[in-house]
Amino acid sequence: MSEGEIVRAGLVQQRWTGDRDSMIDNAVAAIGTAASQGARVVCLQELFSGPYFCQVQDPDYYSHTEGVPDGPTTRLMCEVAERHGVVLVVPLYEEEQPGVYYNTAAVIDADGTYLGKYRKNHIPQVRGFWEKFYFRPGNLGYPVFDTAVGRIGVYICYERHFPEGWRALGLAGARIVFNPSATSRSLSEYLWRLEQPAAAAANQFFVGAINRVGVEPLGDNEFYGQSYFVDPRGQLVGPAASDTEEEVVVRDLDMGLLAGVRDLWAFYRDRRPDSYESLTRP
């Protein structure tokens, strides 16, 4: 991929439909919509195929797990990626083995090849976001995936509050980092328009921030959408999506900005990792 290439990218913002099958059908149709508009990479929202069940602590939701990549949804999305010629980021509830579950995103190349997965490393446990009940912390580090649109990374929802993972992805060469989320109108809503642009500017890559919309039956959290892309200068690429309605966001990302911004600001040159030893102490 040349530095000056324009990558047309898509985000899928959904409302919970009430059942898994229609949610997956909705996502497949939305991917088709993005592809018809020329998108070459598309990311779905966190735990896209179900409700955000972490509003409650109920072991019945362990049944929402599936294998990655050998589960039915990853296999289906490999077919969808190949059909449309798009790179896909597909967040799922992964079962590694009975009783061992992760909040995971599968990454699939434009020819339908499964490239690997990211497991959410930072797991919250606060009212309405009881994630430690459902997920082990990730154990795969911060991988970056070589795709048909260049190197991409994934960081999931709550993790946007932690600068270290953003930087790890930048150091590994990510040009676009997707942050699939399930975040609601609460104390952190104002941070939605603050943290991802700040991370994009500090690490000098594009960020795709994805959220769901609506109130789900499991709680009173209202997911406020507002999915968007932000460039390496920290500026939104076009407007954010609706805060109440489903939407497919498609934007052109100019990869030429990456080298220009990094040369101008030189944050990577001026890093001082030799002085950061204390950051890795528990």
TORKOL-4160 file (C-alpha; in steps of 0.2 Angstrom, whole numbers, padded with zeros to 4 digits, m for minus):
282
<pt num="1" X="0000" Y="0000" Z="0000"/>
<pt num="2" X="0007" Y="0017" Z="m0005"/>
<pt num="3" X="0008" Y="0031" Z="0008"/>
<pt num="4" X="m0003" Y="0042" Z="m0003"/>
<pt num="5" X="m0017" Y="0029" Z="m0005"/>
<pt num="6" X="m0035" Y="0033" Z="0000"/>
<pt num="7" X="m0042" Y="0019" Z="0010"/>
<pt num="8" X="m0061" Y="0019" Z="0010"/>
<pt num="9" X="m0067" Y="0012" Z="0027"/>
<pt num="10" X="m0083" Y="0008" Z="0035"/>
<pt num="11" X="m0091" Y="0006" Z="0053"/>
<pt num="12" X="m0107" Y="m0003" Z="0057"/>
<pt num="13" X="m0118" Y="0005" Z="0071"/>
<pt num="14" X="m0132" Y="m0007" Z="0075"/>
<pt num="15" X="m0147" Y="m0008" Z="0087"/>
<pt num="16" X="m0151" Y="m0024" Z="0096"/>
<pt num="17" X="m0164" Y="m0033" Z="0086"/>
<pt num="18" X="m0170" Y="m0045" Z="0099"/>
<pt num="19" X="m0162" Y="m0061" Z="0092"/>
<pt num="20" X="m0145" Y="m0067" Z="0086"/>
<pt num="21" X="m0149" Y="m0073" Z="0069"/>
<pt num="22" X="m0157" Y="m0056" Z="0064"/>
<pt num="23" X="m0143" Y="m0047" Z="0072"/>
<pt num="24" X="m0130" Y="m0056" Z="0061"/>
<pt num="25" X="m0141" Y="m0054" Z="0045"/>
<pt num="26" X="m0142" Y="m0035" Z="0049"/>
<pt num="27" X="m0123" Y="m0034" Z="0050"/>
<pt num="28" X="m0120" Y="m0044" Z="0034"/>
<pt num="29" X="m0132" Y="m0033" Z="0025"/>
<pt num="30" X="m0123" Y="m0017" Z="0032"/>
<pt num="31" X="m0107" Y="m0024" Z="0026"/>
<pt num="32" X="m0114" Y="m0026" Z="0009"/>
<pt num="33" X="m0120" Y="m0008" Z="0010"/>
<pt num="34" X="m0103" Y="m0002" Z="0015"/>
<pt num="35" X="m0095" Y="m0012" Z="0001"/>
<pt num="36" X="m0107" Y="m0005" Z="m0012"/>
<pt num="37" X="m0101" Y="0012" Z="m0007"/>
<pt num="38" X="m0083" Y="0006" Z="m0010"/>
<pt num="39" X="m0077" Y="0002" Z="0008"/>
<pt num="40" X="m0062" Y="m0009" Z="0008"/>
<pt num="41" X="m0062" Y="m0012" Z="0027"/>
<pt num="42" X="m0077" Y="m0013" Z="0039"/>
<pt num="43" X="m0078" Y="m0015" Z="0057"/>
<pt num="44" X="m0093" Y="m0021" Z="0068"/>
<pt num="45" X="m0097" Y="m0015" Z="0085"/>
<pt num="46" X="m0092" Y="m0024" Z="0101"/>
<pt num="47" X="m0100" Y="m0041" Z="0104"/>
<pt num="48" X="m0110" Y="m0037" Z="0089"/>
<pt num="49" X="m0121" Y="m0053" Z="0087"/>
<pt num="50" X="m0129" Y="m0051" Z="0104"/>
<pt num="51" X="m0136" Y="m0039" Z="0117"/>
<pt num="52" X="m0123" Y="m0031" Z="0128"/>
<pt num="53" X="m0127" Y="m0044" Z="0142"/>
<pt num="54" X="m0113" Y="m0037" Z="0153"/>
<pt num="55" X="m0127" Y="m0025" Z="0161"/>
<pt num="56" X="m0131" Y="m0041" Z="0171"/>
<pt num="57" X="m0122" Y="m0055" Z="0179"/>
<pt num="58" X="m0130" Y="m0071" Z="0172"/>
<pt num="59" X="m0122" Y="m0087" Z="0168"/>
<pt num="60" X="m0135" Y="m0091" Z="0155"/>
<pt num="61" X="m0126" Y="m0078" Z="0143"/>
<pt num="62" X="m0110" Y="m0090" Z="0143"/>
<pt num="63" X="m0121" Y="m0099" Z="0130"/>
<pt num="64" X="m0117" Y="m0084" Z="0118"/>
<pt num="65" X="m0099" Y="m0090" Z="0116"/>
<pt num="66" X="m0092" Y="m0098" Z="0101"/>
<pt num="67" X="m0075" Y="m0103" Z="0094"/>
<pt num="68" X="m0064" Y="m0091" Z="0085"/>
<pt num="69" X="m0060" Y="m0095" Z="0071"/>
<pt num="70" X="m0069" Y="m0112" Z="0070"/>
<pt num="71" X="m0086" Y="m0105" Z="0075"/>
<pt num="72" X="m0100" Y="m0102" Z="0064"/>
<pt num="73" X="m0100" Y="m0083" Z="0064"/>
<pt num="74" X="m0081" Y="m0082" Z="0059"/>
<pt num="75" X="m0084" Y="m0095" Z="0045"/>
<pt num="76" X="m0098" Y="m0085" Z="0039"/>
<pt num="77" X="m0089" Y="m0068" Z="0039"/>
<pt num="78" X="m0074" Y="m0076" Z="0030"/>
<pt num="79" X="m0087" Y="m0080" Z="0016"/>
<pt num="80" X="m0094" Y="m0062" Z="0017"/>
<pt num="81" X="m0076" Y="m0054" Z="0016"/>
<pt num="82" X="m0072" Y="m0064" Z="0001"/>
<pt num="83" X="m0089" Y="m0061" Z="m0008"/>
<pt num="84" X="m0087" Y="m0042" Z="m0006"/>
<pt num="85" X="m0068" Y="m0041" Z="m0006"/>
<pt num="86" X="m0067" Y="m0032" Z="0010"/>
<pt num="87" X="m0056" Y="m0033" Z="0026"/>
<pt num="88" X="m0067" Y="m0037" Z="0041"/>
<pt num="89" X="m0065" Y="m0034" Z="0060"/>
<pt num="90" X="m0078" Y="m0045" Z="0069"/>
<pt num="91" X="m0080" Y="m0043" Z="0088"/>
<pt num="92" X="m0087" Y="m0059" Z="0096"/>
<pt num="93" X="m0089" Y="m0068" Z="0113"/>
<pt num="94" X="m0075" Y="m0082" Z="0111"/>
<pt num="95" X="m0074" Y="m0099" Z="0120"/>
<pt num="96" X="m0057" Y="m0105" Z="0120"/>
<pt num="97" X="m0062" Y="m0120" Z="0130"/>
<pt num="98" X="m0077" Y="m0124" Z="0142"/>
<pt num="99" X="m0076" Y="m0111" Z="0156"/>
<pt num="100" X="m0063" Y="m0100" Z="0147"/>
<pt num="101" X="m0070" Y="m0085" Z="0138"/>
<pt num="102" X="m0064" Y="m0069" Z="0130"/>
<pt num="103" X="m0070" Y="m0053" Z="0122"/>
<pt num="104" X="m0062" Y="m0055" Z="0105"/>
<pt num="105" X="m0061" Y="m0048" Z="0088"/>
<pt num="106" X="m0057" Y="m0059" Z="0073"/>
<pt num="107" X="m0048" Y="m0050" Z="0059"/>
<pt num="108" X="m0052" Y="m0057" Z="0041"/>
<pt num="109" X="m0043" Y="m0052" Z="0025"/>
<pt num="110" X="m0051" Y="m0046" Z="0009"/>
<pt num="111" X="m0049" Y="m0063" Z="0001"/>
<pt num="112" X="m0058" Y="m0072" Z="0016"/>
<pt num="113" X="m0042" Y="m0077" Z="0024"/>
<pt num="114" X="m0043" Y="m0077" Z="0043"/>
<pt num="115" X="m0028" Y="m0068" Z="0049"/>
<pt num="116" X="m0030" Y="m0069" Z="0068"/>
<pt num="117" X="m0038" Y="m0061" Z="0083"/>
<pt num="118" X="m0037" Y="m0048" Z="0097"/>
<pt num="119" X="m0043" Y="m0052" Z="0114"/>
<pt num="120" X="m0048" Y="m0037" Z="0125"/>
<pt num="121" X="m0034" Y="m0035" Z="0138"/>
<pt num="122" X="m0042" Y="m0022" Z="0150"/>
<pt num="123" X="m0058" Y="m0029" Z="0158"/>
<pt num="124" X="m0070" Y="m0017" Z="0168"/>
<pt num="125" X="m0081" Y="m0022" Z="0183"/>
<pt num="126" X="m0092" Y="m0008" Z="0187"/>
<pt num="127" X="m0111" Y="m0006" Z="0188"/>
<pt num="128" X="m0119" Y="m0009" Z="0171"/>
<pt num="129" X="m0102" Y="m0016" Z="0164"/>
<pt num="130" X="m0099" Y="m0032" Z="0174"/>
<pt num="131" X="m0087" Y="m0039" Z="0161"/>
<pt num="132" X="m0075" Y="m0048" Z="0173"/>
<pt num="133" X="m0090" Y="m0060" Z="0176"/>
<pt num="134" X="m0089" Y="m0065" Z="0158"/>
<pt num="135" X="m0071" Y="m0063" Z="0151"/>
<pt num="136" X="m0054" Y="m0067" Z="0155"/>
<pt num="137" X="m0041" Y="m0053" Z="0152"/>
<pt num="138" X="m0033" Y="m0055" Z="0134"/>
<pt num="139" X="m0017" Y="m0065" Z="0133"/>
<pt num="140" X="m0012" Y="m0061" Z="0115"/>
<pt num="141" X="m0004" Y="m0044" Z="0117"/>
<pt num="142" X="m0007" Y="m0030" Z="0105"/>
<pt num="143" X="m0006" Y="m0038" Z="0088"/>
<pt num="144" X="m0006" Y="m0029" Z="0072"/>
<pt num="145" X="m0013" Y="m0037" Z="0056"/>
<pt num="146" X="m0006" Y="m0036" Z="0038"/>
<pt num="147" X="m0021" Y="m0034" Z="0027"/>
<pt num="148" X="m0026" Y="m0028" Z="0010"/>
<pt num="149" X="m0028" Y="m0011" Z="0016"/>
<pt num="150" X="m0011" Y="m0011" Z="0026"/>
<pt num="151" X="m0008" Y="m0014" Z="0044"/>
<pt num="152" X="m0023" Y="m0012" Z="0056"/>
<pt num="153" X="m0025" Y="m0015" Z="0075"/>
<pt num="154" X="m0039" Y="m0017" Z="0087"/>
<pt num="155" X="m0043" Y="m0010" Z="0104"/>
<pt num="156" X="m0059" Y="m0013" Z="0112"/>
<pt num="157" X="m0071" Y="m0001" Z="0121"/>
<pt num="158" X="m0065" Y="0002" Z="0139"/>
<pt num="159" X="m0047" Y="0000" Z="0133"/>
<pt num="160" X="m0048" Y="0018" Z="0126"/>
<pt num="161" X="m0045" Y="0024" Z="0143"/>
<pt num="162" X="m0028" Y="0016" Z="0143"/>
<pt num="163" X="m0014" Y="0025" Z="0133"/>
<pt num="164" X="m0002" Y="0011" Z="0134"/>
<pt num="165" X="m0011" Y="m0001" Z="0121"/>
<pt num="166" X="m0014" Y="0013" Z="0109"/>
<pt num="167" X="0005" Y="0016" Z="0109"/>
<pt num="168" X="0009" Y="m0002" Z="0107"/>
<pt num="169" X="m0001" Y="m0003" Z="0092"/>
<pt num="170" X="0007" Y="0012" Z="0084"/>
<pt num="171" X="0024" Y="0006" Z="0088"/>
<pt num="172" X="0019" Y="m0010" Z="0079"/>
<pt num="173" X="0015" Y="m0001" Z="0063"/>
<pt num="174" X="m0004" Y="0001" Z="0064"/>
<pt num="175" X="m0011" Y="0014" Z="0052"/>
<pt num="176" X="m0029" Y="0012" Z="0057"/>
<pt num="177" X="m0034" Y="0006" Z="0074"/>
<pt num="178" X="m0053" Y="0001" Z="0076"/>
<pt num="179" X="m0061" Y="0003" Z="0093"/>
<pt num="180" X="m0077" Y="m0007" Z="0093"/>
<pt num="181" X="m0088" Y="m0002" Z="0109"/>
<pt num="182" X="m0104" Y="m0004" Z="0119"/>
<pt num="183" X="m0104" Y="0013" Z="0128"/>
<pt num="184" X="m0119" Y="0022" Z="0136"/>
<pt num="185" X="m0124" Y="0039" Z="0141"/>
<pt num="186" X="m0116" Y="0040" Z="0158"/>
<pt num="187" X="m0101" Y="0048" Z="0166"/>
<pt num="188" X="m0090" Y="0044" Z="0152"/>
<pt num="189" X="m0100" Y="0050" Z="0137"/>
<pt num="190" X="m0091" Y="0067" Z="0136"/>
<pt num="191" X="m0074" Y="0057" Z="0134"/>
<pt num="192" X="m0081" Y="0048" Z="0118"/>
<pt num="193" X="m0076" Y="0064" Z="0108"/>
<pt num="194" X="m0061" Y="0067" Z="0118"/>
<pt num="195" X="m0051" Y="0051" Z="0120"/>
<pt num="196" X="m0050" Y="0043" Z="0103"/>
<pt num="197" X="m0045" Y="0060" Z="0094"/>
<pt num="198" X="m0032" Y="0062" Z="0107"/>
<pt num="199" X="m0026" Y="0044" Z="0105"/>
<pt num="200" X="m0025" Y="0047" Z="0086"/>
<pt num="201" X="m0015" Y="0063" Z="0088"/>
<pt num="202" X="m0004" Y="0056" Z="0101"/>
<pt num="203" X="0000" Y="0040" Z="0091"/>
<pt num="204" X="m0002" Y="0047" Z="0074"/>
<pt num="205" X="m0014" Y="0035" Z="0066"/>
<pt num="206" X="m0032" Y="0034" Z="0061"/>
<pt num="207" X="m0045" Y="0028" Z="0073"/>
<pt num="208" X="m0062" Y="0021" Z="0069"/>
<pt num="209" X="m0073" Y="0022" Z="0085"/>
<pt num="210" X="m0089" Y="0011" Z="0084"/>
<pt num="211" X="m0104" Y="0011" Z="0096"/>
<pt num="212" X="m0121" Y="0003" Z="0096"/>
<pt num="213" X="m0137" Y="0013" Z="0098"/>
<pt num="214" X="m0153" Y="0011" Z="0109"/>
<pt num="215" X="m0159" Y="0004" Z="0126"/>
<pt num="216" X="m0158" Y="m0015" Z="0128"/>
<pt num="217" X="m0170" Y="m0025" Z="0138"/>
<pt num="218" X="m0156" Y="m0030" Z="0150"/>
<pt num="219" X="m0154" Y="m0013" Z="0158"/>
<pt num="220" X="m0157" Y="0005" Z="0157"/>
<pt num="221" X="m0141" Y="0009" Z="0148"/>
<pt num="222" X="m0144" Y="0020" Z="0132"/>
<pt num="223" X="m0130" Y="0017" Z="0119"/>
<pt num="224" X="m0128" Y="0033" Z="0110"/>
<pt num="225" X="m0120" Y="0028" Z="0094"/>
<pt num="226" X="m0110" Y="0043" Z="0087"/>
<pt num="227" X="m0098" Y="0032" Z="0078"/>
<pt num="228" X="m0084" Y="0041" Z="0068"/>
<pt num="229" X="m0067" Y="0041" Z="0060"/>
<pt num="230" X="m0053" Y="0052" Z="0066"/>
<pt num="231" X="m0037" Y="0056" Z="0057"/>
<pt num="232" X="m0019" Y="0057" Z="0064"/>
<pt num="233" X="m0021" Y="0076" Z="0068"/>
<pt num="234" X="m0035" Y="0072" Z="0079"/>
<pt num="235" X="m0048" Y="0079" Z="0068"/>
<pt num="236" X="m0065" Y="0070" Z="0063"/>
<pt num="237" X="m0066" Y="0063" Z="0045"/>
<pt num="238" X="m0083" Y="0069" Z="0041"/>
<pt num="239" X="m0097" Y="0070" Z="0054"/>
<pt num="240" X="m0100" Y="0057" Z="0068"/>
<pt num="241" X="m0115" Y="0045" Z="0066"/>
<pt num="242" X="m0132" Y="0048" Z="0073"/>
<pt num="243" X="m0134" Y="0046" Z="0092"/>
<pt num="244" X="m0151" Y="0037" Z="0091"/>
<pt num="245" X="m0152" Y="0027" Z="0074"/>
<pt num="246" X="m0143" Y="0013" Z="0065"/>
<pt num="247" X="m0130" Y="0019" Z="0052"/>
<pt num="248" X="m0116" Y="0013" Z="0041"/>
<pt num="249" X="m0102" Y="0026" Z="0041"/>
<pt num="250" X="m0091" Y="0026" Z="0026"/>
<pt num="251" X="m0076" Y="0038" Z="0025"/>
<pt num="252" X="m0060" Y="0040" Z="0014"/>
<pt num="253" X="m0044" Y="0039" Z="0024"/>
<pt num="254" X="m0029" Y="0047" Z="0016"/>
<pt num="255" X="m0014" Y="0037" Z="0021"/>
<pt num="256" X="m0003" Y="0051" Z="0015"/>
<pt num="257" X="m0007" Y="0060" Z="0031"/>
<pt num="258" X="0003" Y="0047" Z="0041"/>
<pt num="259" X="0020" Y="0051" Z="0035"/>
<pt num="260" X="0017" Y="0070" Z="0035"/>
<pt num="261" X="0010" Y="0071" Z="0053"/>
<pt num="262" X="0024" Y="0060" Z="0059"/>
<pt num="263" X="0038" Y="0070" Z="0051"/>
<pt num="264" X="0030" Y="0087" Z="0057"/>
<pt num="265" X="0027" Y="0082" Z="0075"/>
<pt num="266" X="0041" Y="0068" Z="0077"/>
<pt num="267" X="0033" Y="0061" Z="0092"/>
<pt num="268" X="0040" Y="0044" Z="0088"/>
<pt num="269" X="0058" Y="0051" Z="0087"/>
<pt num="270" X="0056" Y="0061" Z="0103"/>
<pt num="271" X="0050" Y="0046" Z="0114"/>
<pt num="272" X="0061" Y="0042" Z="0129"/>
<pt num="273" X="0058" Y="0023" Z="0132"/>
<pt num="274" X="0074" Y="0023" Z="0142"/>
<pt num="275" X="0065" Y="0034" Z="0155"/>
<pt num="276" X="0049" Y="0024" Z="0156"/>
<pt num="277" X="0054" Y="0009" Z="0166"/>
<pt num="278" X="0043" Y="0014" Z="0181"/>
<pt num="279" X="0027" Y="0012" Z="0170"/>
<pt num="280" X="0029" Y="m0007" Z="0169"/>
<pt num="281" X="0030" Y="m0010" Z="0188"/>
<pt num="282" X="0014" Y="m0017" Z="0195"/>
